[in-house]
Amino acid sequence: MTPSAAFGLFLHAWLLAVAVLVTWRLLTGQISLDGLFTTHQGRFSPERMQLFFVTAGALVAYAAHALQTRSLDGIPDLAVLLAASNGIYLGGKMFRH
């Protein structure tokens, strides 16, 4: 086994372990999701919700693309989508305060 293949195996195992740990802590309540979609005043924030779902969707799209192409090359329009999503979030913060 080459050093790069060994490192690849280690990296996959480490990322899987981190995913399992985060999932476990979310399920047991050690990581709290309270306030994920609300402001400090407790009001619902559509900007936070769209930012969360666009970011999660971009992660899934990037992972699927990387697995399909066996390359970590980026998806060109993904950066624009994430920048626009963050702009909407920041714009919402500016106009709420």
PyRosetta script that sets phi, psi and omega in degrees:
from pyrosetta import init, pose_from_sequence

init()
pose = pose_from_sequence("MTPSAAFGLFLHAWLLAVAVLVTWRLLTGQISLDGLFTTHQGRFSPERMQLFFVTAGALVAYAAHALQTRSLDGIPDLAVLLAASNGIYLGGKMFRH")
pose.set_psi(1, 132.4)
pose.set_omega(1, -179.4)
pose.set_phi(2, -77.8)
pose.set_psi(2, 158.1)
pose.set_omega(2, 178.4)
pose.set_phi(3, -59.5)
pose.set_psi(3, -36.6)
pose.set_omega(3, -179.6)
pose.set_phi(4, -68.9)
pose.set_psi(4, -36.5)
pose.set_omega(4, 177.2)
pose.set_phi(5, -67.8)
pose.set_psi(5, -40.0)
pose.set_omega(5, 177.5)
pose.set_phi(6, -63.7)
pose.set_psi(6, -42.7)
pose.set_omega(6, 178.2)
pose.set_phi(7, -64.9)
pose.set_psi(7, -38.8)
pose.set_omega(7, 177.0)
pose.set_phi(8, -61.0)
pose.set_psi(8, -43.1)
pose.set_omega(8, 176.6)
pose.set_phi(9, -63.1)
pose.set_psi(9, -44.4)
pose.set_omega(9, 177.9)
pose.set_phi(10, -60.4)
pose.set_psi(10, -44.3)
pose.set_omega(10, -179.1)
pose.set_phi(11, -63.1)
pose.set_psi(11, -43.3)
pose.set_omega(11, 177.8)
pose.set_phi(12, -62.6)
pose.set_psi(12, -43.6)
pose.set_omega(12, 179.5)
pose.set_phi(13, -64.0)
pose.set_psi(13, -41.7)
pose.set_omega(13, -179.3)
pose.set_phi(14, -65.6)
pose.set_psi(14, -44.3)
pose.set_omega(14, 179.4)
pose.set_phi(15, -64.7)
pose.set_psi(15, -38.4)
pose.set_omega(15, 176.6)
pose.set_phi(16, -64.4)
pose.set_psi(16, -41.8)
pose.set_omega(16, 178.5)
pose.set_phi(17, -63.1)
pose.set_psi(17, -41.0)
pose.set_omega(17, 178.2)
pose.set_phi(18, -64.7)
pose.set_psi(18, -42.9)
pose.set_omega(18, 179.2)
pose.set_phi(19, -62.5)
pose.set_psi(19, -42.8)
pose.set_omega(19, 178.6)
pose.set_phi(20, -64.2)
pose.set_psi(20, -44.2)
pose.set_omega(20, -179.8)
pose.set_phi(21, -62.3)
pose.set_psi(21, -46.1)
pose.set_omega(21, 179.6)
pose.set_phi(22, -64.2)
pose.set_psi(22, -43.0)
pose.set_omega(22, 178.1)
pose.set_phi(23, -61.2)
pose.set_psi(23, -44.7)
pose.set_omega(23, 179.0)
pose.set_phi(24, -59.9)
pose.set_psi(24, -45.4)
pose.set_omega(24, -179.0)
pose.set_phi(25, -68.9)
pose.set_psi(25, -32.4)
pose.set_omega(25, 174.6)
pose.set_phi(26, -65.7)
pose.set_psi(26, -43.7)
pose.set_omega(26, -177.9)
pose.set_phi(27, -69.1)
pose.set_psi(27, -32.6)
pose.set_omega(27, -179.3)
pose.set_phi(28, -88.6)
pose.set_psi(28, -4.7)
pose.set_omega(28, 177.9)
pose.set_phi(29, 86.0)
pose.set_psi(29, 6.1)
pose.set_omega(29, 177.3)
pose.set_phi(30, -71.6)
pose.set_psi(30, -24.5)
pose.set_omega(30, 171.2)
pose.set_phi(31, -109.1)
pose.set_psi(31, 116.3)
pose.set_omega(31, -175.8)
pose.set_phi(32, -88.0)
pose.set_psi(32, 136.6)
pose.set_omega(32, 175.9)
pose.set_phi(33, -105.4)
pose.set_psi(33, 10.1)
pose.set_omega(33, 177.6)
pose.set_phi(34, -61.9)
pose.set_psi(34, 132.4)
pose.set_omega(34, 178.2)
pose.set_phi(35, 82.8)
pose.set_psi(35, 9.1)
pose.set_omega(35, -178.6)
pose.set_phi(36, -62.5)
pose.set_psi(36, -39.4)
pose.set_omega(36, -177.9)
pose.set_phi(37, -114.2)
pose.set_psi(37, 20.7)
pose.set_omega(37, -179.9)
pose.set_phi(38, -125.6)
pose.set_psi(38, 159.0)
pose.set_omega(38, 176.5)
pose.set_phi(39, -83.8)
pose.set_psi(39, -179.6)
pose.set_omega(39, 178.1)
pose.set_phi(40, -65.2)
pose.set_psi(40, -24.0)
pose.set_omega(40, 178.5)
pose.set_phi(41, -86.0)
pose.set_psi(41, 0.2)
pose.set_omega(41, 178.7)
pose.set_phi(42, 87.0)
pose.set_psi(42, 5.7)
pose.set_omega(42, 178.5)
pose.set_phi(43, -83.7)
pose.set_psi(43, 147.7)
pose.set_omega(43, 177.6)
pose.set_phi(44, -63.7)
pose.set_psi(44, 137.2)
pose.set_omega(44, -179.7)
pose.set_phi(45, -119.2)
pose.set_psi(45, 102.7)
pose.set_omega(45, 178.9)
pose.set_phi(46, -63.8)
pose.set_psi(46, -26.9)
pose.set_omega(46, 178.8)
pose.set_phi(47, -65.0)
pose.set_psi(47, -41.3)
pose.set_omega(47, 179.1)
pose.set_phi(48, -65.8)
pose.set_psi(48, -40.0)
pose.set_omega(48, -178.6)
pose.set_phi(49, -65.1)
pose.set_psi(49, -45.3)
pose.set_omega(49, -179.5)
pose.set_phi(50, -66.8)
pose.set_psi(50, -37.0)
pose.set_omega(50, 177.9)
pose.set_phi(51, -62.7)
pose.set_psi(51, -42.8)
pose.set_omega(51, 179.0)
pose.set_phi(52, -61.9)
pose.set_psi(52, -49.9)
pose.set_omega(52, -175.5)
pose.set_phi(53, -71.4)
pose.set_psi(53, -35.5)
pose.set_omega(53, 176.8)
pose.set_phi(54, -67.2)
pose.set_psi(54, -42.1)
pose.set_omega(54, 179.1)
pose.set_phi(55, -64.9)
pose.set_psi(55, -44.5)
pose.set_omega(55, 178.3)
pose.set_phi(56, -63.7)
pose.set_psi(56, -41.4)
pose.set_omega(56, 177.8)
pose.set_phi(57, -64.1)
pose.set_psi(57, -39.6)
pose.set_omega(57, 178.1)
pose.set_phi(58, -65.3)
pose.set_psi(58, -38.8)
pose.set_omega(58, 177.2)
pose.set_phi(59, -61.8)
pose.set_psi(59, -45.7)
pose.set_omega(59, 179.4)
pose.set_phi(60, -64.1)
pose.set_psi(60, -43.6)
pose.set_omega(60, -179.9)
pose.set_phi(61, -63.4)
pose.set_psi(61, -42.1)
pose.set_omega(61, -180.0)
pose.set_phi(62, -66.4)
pose.set_psi(62, -43.5)
pose.set_omega(62, 179.4)
pose.set_phi(63, -63.0)
pose.set_psi(63, -42.9)
pose.set_omega(63, 178.8)
pose.set_phi(64, -63.5)
pose.set_psi(64, -41.9)
pose.set_omega(64, 178.9)
pose.set_phi(65, -63.7)
pose.set_psi(65, -43.2)
pose.set_omega(65, -179.5)
pose.set_phi(66, -65.4)
pose.set_psi(66, -40.5)
pose.set_omega(66, 178.5)
pose.set_phi(67, -68.7)
pose.set_psi(67, -35.3)
pose.set_omega(67, -178.1)
pose.set_phi(68, -72.3)
pose.set_psi(68, -41.2)
pose.set_omega(68, -176.4)
pose.set_phi(69, -94.4)
pose.set_psi(69, -8.2)
pose.set_omega(69, -176.2)
pose.set_phi(70, 55.0)
pose.set_psi(70, 39.5)
pose.set_omega(70, -178.9)
pose.set_phi(71, -147.5)
pose.set_psi(71, 150.5)
pose.set_omega(71, 177.6)
pose.set_phi(72, -97.0)
pose.set_psi(72, 18.4)
pose.set_omega(72, 175.3)
pose.set_phi(73, -61.7)
pose.set_psi(73, 143.1)
pose.set_omega(73, -177.5)
pose.set_phi(74, -77.2)
pose.set_psi(74, 165.7)
pose.set_omega(74, 172.8)
pose.set_phi(75, -95.5)
pose.set_psi(75, 118.9)
pose.set_omega(75, -171.0)
pose.set_phi(76, -54.2)
pose.set_psi(76, -45.1)
pose.set_omega(76, -175.1)
pose.set_phi(77, -79.2)
pose.set_psi(77, -8.5)
pose.set_omega(77, -177.8)
pose.set_phi(78, -66.8)
pose.set_psi(78, -39.6)
pose.set_omega(78, 179.1)
pose.set_phi(79, -64.9)
pose.set_psi(79, -38.8)
pose.set_omega(79, 178.6)
pose.set_phi(80, -65.9)
pose.set_psi(80, -42.3)
pose.set_omega(80, 178.4)
pose.set_phi(81, -61.9)
pose.set_psi(81, -45.4)
pose.set_omega(81, 179.2)
pose.set_phi(82, -65.8)
pose.set_psi(82, -38.8)
pose.set_omega(82, 178.4)
pose.set_phi(83, -64.6)
pose.set_psi(83, -42.1)
pose.set_omega(83, 178.3)
pose.set_phi(84, -65.0)
pose.set_psi(84, -41.0)
pose.set_omega(84, 179.0)
pose.set_phi(85, -62.8)
pose.set_psi(85, -43.9)
pose.set_omega(85, 177.9)
pose.set_phi(86, -67.2)
pose.set_psi(86, -33.9)
pose.set_omega(86, 175.8)
pose.set_phi(87, -64.0)
pose.set_psi(87, -40.6)
pose.set_omega(87, 177.0)
pose.set_phi(88, -63.4)
pose.set_psi(88, -43.6)
pose.set_omega(88, 179.2)
pose.set_phi(89, -61.1)
pose.set_psi(89, -48.9)
pose.set_omega(89, -179.7)
pose.set_phi(90, -65.7)
pose.set_psi(90, -38.2)
pose.set_omega(90, 176.4)
pose.set_phi(91, -61.8)
pose.set_psi(91, -41.4)
pose.set_omega(91, 176.9)
pose.set_phi(92, -62.8)
pose.set_psi(92, -40.0)
pose.set_omega(92, 177.9)
pose.set_phi(93, -64.3)
pose.set_psi(93, -40.8)
pose.set_omega(93, -178.2)
pose.set_phi(94, -66.2)
pose.set_psi(94, -40.6)
pose.set_omega(94, -175.7)
pose.set_phi(95, -82.5)
pose.set_psi(95, -17.3)
pose.set_omega(95, 176.8)
pose.set_phi(96, -78.7)
pose.set_psi(96, -28.0)
pose.set_omega(96, -174.9)
pose.set_phi(97, -98.9)
pose.dump_pdb("model.pdb")
